[in-house]
């Protein structure tokens, strides 16, 4: 399952990085507009979600959109 939030008003910051842009060139309609959904939560809720463990053993808690 994947949960994505998109802001179609402007490309996201990571889309301006050459490696990201090349890697996701085939899905730029969505990847270039994805945002960190945690940023849309209150500070307390954001902290609670950030304290949860990563969902898998590969990506863990890494994200192109959330810092």
Backbone torsions as a table, in degrees:
resi	resn	phi	psi	omega
1	UNK	NA	143.2	179.0
2	UNK	-132.1	137.1	176.5
3	UNK	-118.1	117.5	-178.7
4	UNK	-124.5	145.0	175.4
5	UNK	-123.7	135.4	-174.6
6	UNK	-128.1	142.6	175.1
7	UNK	-120.9	101.4	-173.4
8	UNK	-80.8	4.3	-179.5
9	UNK	-73.9	-28.4	-178.8
10	UNK	-162.4	148.8	176.7
11	UNK	-61.6	149.4	179.2
12	UNK	-76.4	168.5	-176.1
13	UNK	-63.5	-40.8	-175.7
14	UNK	-67.7	-23.7	-179.7
15	UNK	-65.9	-16.6	179.5
16	UNK	-85.2	-7.5	177.4
17	UNK	-82.9	129.0	-174.3
18	UNK	-56.2	-46.3	-177.0
19	UNK	-64.1	-41.7	178.1
20	UNK	-65.5	-45.8	-178.3
21	UNK	-60.3	-41.0	179.0
22	UNK	-69.6	-42.6	-177.9
23	UNK	-64.7	-33.4	-175.2
24	UNK	-113.5	24.2	-178.2
25	UNK	-59.5	-31.3	-178.6
26	UNK	-79.7	-9.0	179.6
27	UNK	-131.2	29.1	-174.7
28	UNK	-64.3	-22.7	178.7
29	UNK	-60.0	-27.8	179.4
30	UNK	-112.0	-48.2	-175.2
31	UNK	-60.3	-33.4	-177.5
32	UNK	-77.4	-8.8	-177.3
33	UNK	-120.6	3.7	177.9
34	UNK	-69.3	146.2	178.1
35	UNK	-128.9	163.4	176.4
36	UNK	-76.9	110.5	-177.3
37	UNK	-64.9	-21.1	177.9
38	UNK	-64.7	-28.7	-179.3
39	UNK	-68.8	-13.0	-178.9
40	UNK	-95.0	3.4	-179.7
41	UNK	-100.8	165.9	173.8
42	UNK	-67.1	162.3	-178.7
43	UNK	-58.2	-43.3	-179.5
44	UNK	-64.4	-44.7	-179.9
45	UNK	-67.2	-38.9	178.7
46	UNK	-60.7	-44.8	179.2
47	UNK	-61.6	-42.9	179.2
48	UNK	-58.9	-46.1	-179.4
49	UNK	-67.9	-37.4	-179.9
50	UNK	-67.5	-23.7	179.2
51	UNK	-80.8	-13.1	178.4
52	UNK	-68.5	151.2	178.1
53	UNK	-69.9	159.1	176.2
54	UNK	-64.0	154.8	-173.1
55	UNK	-80.3	-23.9	-178.0
56	UNK	-142.8	174.4	-178.2
57	UNK	-89.1	1.9	-178.1
58	UNK	-103.9	-64.7	-177.8
59	UNK	-81.1	-29.0	-179.4
60	UNK	59.0	-121.3	-179.0
61	UNK	-109.9	17.9	178.8
62	UNK	-80.7	148.5	-179.6
63	UNK	-153.7	144.9	175.0
64	UNK	-77.7	-17.7	-172.4
65	UNK	-112.7	-29.0	-178.5
66	UNK	-104.3	134.1	-179.5
67	UNK	-120.6	NA	NA
